[in-house]
């Protein structure tokens, strides 16, 4: 039995939507549109995302859903001490925006945890 069949046997809906790892790929427009259609058609109790580009697009598409929760597991943010400035420009800003659409965030290390904490207002 394959992974998809195991998930379906456990009543977990499996949906394969191809993404590009590049945040600027036009393939991600198709993925985003497919996600929006999916979330209009289905009422998921829980959506769990993992990879940076796919998680940002999925959270953006899910943000208007009035049903269910979304969890993001960050397996290491692409913005970290010593990361290229372009990573900070793209991923840090995108993650700060997408964080507003995230019900729960799981971080894997202390640096990511600290980066994810809301900024204190002065």
C-alpha positions as CSV (number, residue, x, y, z in Angstrom):
1,X,0.0,0.0,0.0
2,X,1.4,3.4,-0.9
3,X,1.5,6.6,1.2
4,X,-1.6,8.1,-0.4
5,X,-3.6,5.0,0.2
6,X,-2.5,4.8,3.9
7,X,-3.5,8.4,4.4
8,X,-6.9,7.9,2.7
9,X,-7.5,4.8,4.9
10,X,-6.9,7.1,7.9
11,X,-9.5,9.5,6.4
12,X,-6.7,12.1,5.6
13,X,-7.3,13.9,2.3
14,X,-4.2,13.9,0.2
15,X,-4.0,16.6,-2.5
16,X,-0.9,16.9,-4.7
17,X,-0.4,20.5,-6.0
18,X,3.0,21.0,-7.6
19,X,5.0,24.1,-6.4
20,X,8.4,25.5,-7.5
21,X,10.9,26.0,-4.8
22,X,11.8,29.3,-6.5
23,X,9.6,32.1,-5.1
24,X,9.6,33.9,-8.5
25,X,8.5,30.9,-10.6
26,X,5.4,31.4,-12.7
27,X,4.4,27.8,-11.8
28,X,3.5,29.1,-8.4
29,X,0.7,31.2,-9.8
30,X,-1.0,28.0,-11.0
31,X,-0.4,26.4,-7.6
32,X,-1.9,29.4,-5.8
33,X,-5.0,29.4,-8.0
34,X,-5.4,25.6,-7.5
35,X,-5.2,26.1,-3.8
36,X,-7.8,28.8,-3.8
37,X,-10.2,26.6,-5.8
38,X,-9.5,23.7,-3.4
39,X,-10.2,25.8,-0.3
40,X,-13.5,27.0,-1.8
41,X,-14.6,23.4,-2.6
42,X,-13.3,21.6,0.6
43,X,-13.7,22.4,4.3
44,X,-10.6,21.1,5.9
45,X,-10.3,20.8,9.7
46,X,-6.6,21.2,9.5
47,X,-4.0,22.2,6.9
48,X,-0.3,21.6,7.7
49,X,2.4,23.2,5.7
50,X,6.2,22.8,5.7
51,X,8.2,24.2,2.9
52,X,8.8,28.0,2.6
53,X,7.3,28.9,-0.8
54,X,4.4,26.4,-0.6
55,X,3.6,27.4,3.0
56,X,3.4,31.1,2.2
57,X,1.2,30.5,-0.9
58,X,-1.0,28.0,1.0
59,X,-1.5,30.3,3.9
60,X,-2.3,33.2,1.5
61,X,-4.9,31.0,-0.2
62,X,-6.4,29.7,3.0
63,X,-6.5,33.0,4.8
64,X,-10.2,33.7,3.9
65,X,-11.4,30.2,4.9
66,X,-13.8,30.5,7.7
67,X,-13.4,26.8,8.6
68,X,-10.4,24.9,9.9
69,X,-6.9,25.8,11.2
70,X,-3.5,26.1,9.5
71,X,-0.2,25.1,11.0
72,X,3.2,25.9,9.7
73,X,6.2,23.9,10.6
74,X,9.4,25.9,9.9
75,X,12.2,23.5,9.4
76,X,14.7,26.4,9.4
77,X,13.7,29.8,8.1
78,X,15.6,30.9,5.0
79,X,16.4,34.1,6.9
80,X,18.9,33.5,9.6
81,X,22.1,35.1,10.9
82,X,24.5,35.1,8.0
83,X,21.9,34.4,5.3
84,X,22.1,36.4,2.1
85,X,20.3,39.8,2.2
86,X,18.0,38.7,-0.6
87,X,16.7,35.9,1.6
88,X,15.9,38.4,4.3
89,X,14.2,40.7,1.8
90,X,12.1,37.9,0.3
91,X,11.5,35.4,3.0
92,X,11.5,37.5,6.1
93,X,8.9,40.0,4.7
94,X,6.8,37.2,3.3
95,X,6.9,35.2,6.6
96,X,5.9,38.3,8.6
97,X,2.9,38.8,6.4
98,X,1.9,35.1,6.3
99,X,2.3,34.8,10.1
100,X,-1.0,36.8,10.4
101,X,-2.7,33.9,8.5
102,X,-1.2,31.2,10.7
103,X,-3.0,29.6,13.6
104,X,0.0,27.7,15.0
105,X,3.7,27.8,14.2
106,X,6.2,25.0,15.0
107,X,9.9,26.0,15.0
108,X,12.7,23.6,15.1
109,X,15.4,25.7,16.7
110,X,15.9,28.6,19.1
111,X,16.9,31.1,16.4
112,X,13.7,30.5,14.4
113,X,11.7,30.7,17.6
114,X,13.1,34.1,18.4
115,X,12.6,35.3,14.8
116,X,9.0,34.2,15.0
117,X,8.1,36.0,18.2
118,X,6.0,39.1,17.7
119,X,8.0,42.3,17.9
120,X,7.4,44.4,21.0
121,X,6.0,47.8,20.2
122,X,8.0,50.8,21.6
